[in-house]
Amino acid sequence: MAGEPKSDTGPGDGKPAIGAKLRARRRALKLTLQEVAERAGLSTGFMSQAERDIAVPSLTSLHRICAVLGIAVQDVLPGTGPAPEATRRDARPKLSLRQDSDPALAYERISTTFPGSVLNSVIMREAPGYRSEPQSHEGEEIFFVLDGALTVELEGERFELEAGDSLHFSSRRLHSTWNHTDRETAILHVCTMDVFGDRIAAAEDIPGSHAGHETALMKAAEEEQ
């Protein structure tokens, strides 16, 4: 999604935006934009825009970028830990992949985790005009439109979903979403991909799963500015 470049810090909080954290980690590993993009199955142009906080990656794309960089989603997007078994509408944290007052894409996590769990679920809120990057990955997913309308493109076929409509498909099929309306759209999204890295983080030998790693990333990003 094109637009003017954003600052590397969130408004008033002094924290590096997500793109700065990704860039700092990539440079620390001495990887090029092209190398990371190819390994994550994304375009170099999109990866460049994501690092500059111009493009807003979906959670699944962010997961794949983080996997290439050897870190967990929690390292660059704090607050993505498992939800409690029961969540309350007014108490769920709202997560945004871009730290500004008008995020193009925001999430409320409603899934928890336990031994053997495989589902990840969020309520997604897409701003008017938001388009996700085309992607394919392991697993399966469901979109259920709660409010508004959404276009899902699945291997070239377009499905226009309105409130109450759903779509269930293999995530291996190339797919993308587009809020074609002039108002925010709310979607219940369920997938089997370990998008938050909960199962990965349980393994102590996975880079990025240890405490304090996010602080190190933020410090490295701040030093670049």
C-alpha positions, 0 to 999 in steps of 0.5 A, a space after each residue: 500500500 503506497 503512501 508517504 514514508 513514516 517516521 521510525 518511531 511511534 508517536 510519542 512513545 520513542 519506540 522504533 516502528 516495526 520496519 526499523 526492527 526488521 531492517 536492524 535485524 537484517 543488517 545484523 545478519 548481513 543479508 540483502 533485501 533481495 535475499 530476505 524477500 526471496 526466502 520469505 516468498 515476497 517481492 524485493 520492492 514489498 520488503 523494502 517498503 515494509 522496512 520503511 513502514 510504507 507497506 503494511 505486511 499481513 501477520 502471515 507475511 510478517 511471520 515468514 519474514 521473521 522466520 528468515 531473520 531467525 526471530 519471533 513475531 513477538 520480538 517486533 510486535 509486542 503484545 502478541 502473546 496468547 489470549 486468555 481462554 475467554 476474552 472480553 470485547 472491551 479488554 482485548 489489546 489492539 495490535 497494529 503493524 504500523 504505529 500511527 493513529 490511523 493504522 491500515 491493519 489492526 488485530 485483536 487476538 482471540 486465540 490462546 495456546 495449550 499443548 496440541 493447539 493448532 488454531 490461531 485466530 484474530 479479529 482483523 480490521 482493514 481500513 478502506 482501500 487496504 490491500 494485502 500482498 499476494 501470498 501462499 503458505 502452509 496450512 488452511 484458513 477461514 475468513 468470516 466477515 463480521 462487519 463491512 465487506 471484503 474482496 478475497 482473491 484466490 488464485 485469480 478468482 475474486 470472492 466479494 464477501 459481505 457481513 455474514 459471508 465466509 471463505 475456507 481454503 487451503 493457504 497453499 493457494 495464492 491469496 490476497 485481500 482488499 477492502 474495496 469499500 469506503 469504511 472499515 471492515 472487521 473480519 474473524 480470521 482463523 488459520 493453522 499457521 503458527 503465525 505468532 510463533 507460539 509453538 516455535 517460542 516453546 523451543 529454547 533453542 530457537 533464536 528470538 524466543 529468549 527474554 530481552 531479545 526485543 530490547 536488543 532489536 530496539 536498541 540496534 534500530 535506534 542506533 541506526 537513526 
